[in-house]
């Protein structure tokens, strides 16, 4: 891994630990968000899609904590 990826991983782990979140959950959420292009979507639609992603992964992640 390059230096930037290692720093990103360390920062993600730190933030997740501070907020009592699953690193796996947050990583999957970020990957999912990166797959979508939001250039032509309104802010309200974007917010709804992020909330849907959070709810989806939070529901599926209950046993991983």
N, C-alpha and C positions, 0 to 999 in steps of 0.2 A: 504494500500500500504506500501511496505517496504521503508526504508530510501533511498536506492539506486534508486528505481523507482521514488520517489518524486524528488530527485536531478536531475535525467535524464529529467523529465518533466519540471522542472524549467529551466534547461539549454536549452532545446529545445525551450521553450517559449521565453527565452531571445534572443537566436540567431535568431529566426524567426522574432521577433519584431525589432531587430537591422537591419535586412536585408529586412524588409517589405515583408515577406513571410507568407503564410497561415500555421498555425500550423497543420491544418488538412491535407493539401497538403503534407507537409514534413513527417508527421506521416505515411500517407499512402505509401509514397515513401519508407520509411524505412521498413515498414512491407512487402511491395512487394519485396524489395531487400533481406530481410531475408528469404523469401520463396524459393529463388533460390540458388542453389549450383554452385559456379563458379570455383570449383576445376579443372575441365577439359576443361575450356573455355579459349581461348586466350585473351590477353589484349584488342585487337581491338574489338573482339566480345563483351566483357564485357562493354567496353566504349559505343558501339553502343546500347546495351540493356539498360544501364543506361540513355542514352540520349532519347531513345524511351519511357522509363518510365516517365521521366521528362516531355517530350512533351505531353504524354497521360494525366497525371494528371494536368498539367498546362492548357491544353485545357478544361478539364472537371471541373476545379476549378474557372473559370473566374467569376462566380456569387457569390462566397463565400467570397470575400474580404471585 
